[in-house]
Amino acid sequence: MKKVINDIEYEVVENVKDCFDQQEVQEKLNDVDYFNDFDYILGDYAYDKLRLKGFYNKNNKKVNDINNYDRIKDYIDNYCSYGCRYFILKKVSK
């Protein structure tokens, strides 16, 4: 399913426990361009608060160990609450 947020098209590639809420993500990203460069955005819920983390493809020149998409499952396992609700957005290339 594709969504447009801040004039950028994303595809929802994972939506664990059906938690993706476009309006909530839009409000969180409103007037913030920090996440515009990332290839993926992980949104997870801790204490009913949405947290966002950006990731890059491994071939992106800005990638490093902590934001490499190949390690997103490790990040979820180690930095997100056990069994949490989360979603992953992938930026759609134009």
C-alpha positions in Angstrom: 0.0 0.0 0.0 1.4 3.4 -1.0 1.1 6.6 1.0 2.2 10.2 0.4 3.7 12.0 3.4 5.3 15.5 3.0 5.2 15.1 -0.8 7.2 11.9 -0.7 5.7 8.6 -1.7 6.3 5.6 0.6 5.2 2.0 0.4 4.2 0.3 3.7 6.3 -2.8 3.6 5.5 -4.1 7.1 2.6 -3.1 9.4 2.8 -5.3 12.5 -0.4 -5.3 14.5 -2.0 -3.0 11.9 -0.5 0.1 13.7 0.2 2.4 10.7 -1.7 5.6 11.1 -0.9 8.1 8.3 -2.3 11.1 10.1 -0.1 10.4 13.2 3.0 9.9 11.0 2.2 13.1 9.1 1.8 15.1 12.3 5.1 13.7 13.6 7.0 14.5 10.4 5.2 17.9 9.8 7.8 20.6 9.2 10.6 18.2 9.8 12.8 17.3 6.8 15.3 15.1 8.8 13.7 11.9 7.5 13.5 12.9 3.9 16.9 11.5 3.0 16.4 8.0 4.5 15.4 5.1 2.3 13.3 3.5 5.0 11.5 4.8 8.1 10.7 2.5 11.0 7.9 3.6 13.3 7.4 1.7 16.6 5.3 2.3 19.6 6.7 2.5 23.2 4.3 3.4 26.0 1.8 4.4 23.2 4.1 7.0 21.8 5.3 6.8 18.2 9.1 6.7 17.7 10.7 7.0 14.3 14.1 5.8 13.1 15.6 6.2 9.6 17.5 3.6 7.7 19.5 3.5 4.4 20.0 0.8 1.8 23.4 -0.8 2.0 24.5 0.9 -1.3 23.6 4.4 0.0 26.7 6.5 0.6 25.3 7.7 3.9 24.9 4.2 5.4 26.7 3.1 8.5 26.3 0.2 10.9 23.5 1.7 13.0 21.3 2.8 10.1 21.8 0.0 7.6 18.5 -1.5 6.6 20.0 -5.0 6.5 20.2 -4.7 10.3 16.7 -3.5 10.9 15.5 -6.7 12.5 18.5 -6.5 15.0 17.4 -2.9 15.8 13.8 -4.0 16.4 14.9 -6.9 18.6 17.4 -4.8 20.6 15.9 -1.3 20.8 12.2 -1.8 20.6 9.9 -3.2 23.2 9.3 -6.9 23.0 6.2 -7.6 20.9 5.7 -3.9 20.1 3.6 -2.6 17.2 5.7 -1.3 14.4 5.6 -0.4 10.7 8.3 0.1 8.0 7.9 2.6 5.2 10.1 2.4 2.1 10.6 5.5 0.0 9.4 4.9 -3.6 11.9 6.1 -6.2 10.6 8.5 -8.7 
